[in-house]
């Protein structure tokens, strides 16, 4: 299955070019995870076969349009980025004790935690092997990105420090754990296509801001969407006690007597109860916290647009602008 950016590309030539690149990425992904051990060969291909948006790989291909998109290093760079992302999913599922990933049984629920962790390690190694052939700068950037990924995961695991604002902590987690790899996707595309330095200097922060905005829009959709719109059960994070952007805003902005019941529900431990979960979801949907969350989303999308506005006027710029529009519009 070939994934594409969830926004209409501005012209047929660009669309065909990106689709062709993604087809090569998919082929190389399958080839790069082959292992001599039968079990590892099976587990490393598990999430690949489950599909996915290939969002980060697509950003590498789009960013490469600002230089030479035919450079032979572009596809391997996109593969290394995607392998890194896939590896984090294996580890995340172990930490979250997840049973399902992309509509299939998670690797940890099917083969156990040890095998899932080792599979993630194997995919990281596969990415490193590719990057070693792309040069020391690629290795350095990936290492720095990986440090940020792990730091973000640690911050998420231990929670806010004493005296630290919970919302500031959450934004820091997103910036490191989610946006850093998306930023590197844009940087790799620019770097390996030979795009000018000022272009690369805009693409990395633009992609980082898009990554944050995408996560914030997911947070909003988890509260506001119905199952038929998002493809997932509404309020999943809420039920699991995960304090995402709307919840954090609701707790911070709780000043009125009418907020007391919502605060009670959000700080309690009973949202696994369907009745209380439904009540909390309804109260949160009508709370001003949702407007505050949407304002945050728009600010991050605007931050990306400010960087994109300085890029050369090629079709890929229109694709990035369309992606900024989409990430806001998808929340209604």
Secondary structure, DSSP 8 states (H G I E B T S, - for coil): -----SS--SSHHHHHHHHHHHHHHHHHHHHHT--SSHHHHHHHTHHHHT----HHHHHHHHHGGGS-TT-THHHHHHHHHHHHHHHHHHHHHHHHT-SEETTEE-HHHHH-HHHHHHHHHHHHHHHHHHHHHH-HHHHHHHHHHHHHHHHHHHHHHH-S-TT--HHHHHHHHIIIIIIHHHHHHHHHHHHHHT--HHHHHHHHHHHHHHHHHHHHHHHHHHHH--HHHHSS-TTHHHHTT---HHHHHHHHT--SGGGHHHHHHHHSS-TTSHHHHHHHHHHHHTSTHHHHHHHHHHHHHHHHHHHHTTS-SSHHHHHHHHHHHHHHHTT-
